């Protein structure tokens, strides 16, 4: 978070905190209660409720992130590839894990290393050859 954004957030929090405190004080004063005492009660009430709300929100958010990470790990662990051993050429089913590039052959028990590459492709709209020829001639 940038300094200006943090400063803006902090100033809005203080405005809300003190605004609600002043509102409590004015409501209390309209009922004949001391204004400073009600402002203090409003400040404490707002601070406690705000802290509790933030705690509950953060707890739910962290729980959701943990569940998403767990689901992602389960999904990633189900991805496998058939790979031949470099020594005995036996097919092994190996989980795809980019942090671990080694696997042990089930038959000969030699340790093999994997090299993983990724390719990308883009689907394009086929063009007619008549259109291509017409453009080539016009230019």
Order of alpha helices (4+ residues) and beta strands (2+ residues): alpha-alpha-beta-beta-beta-beta-alpha
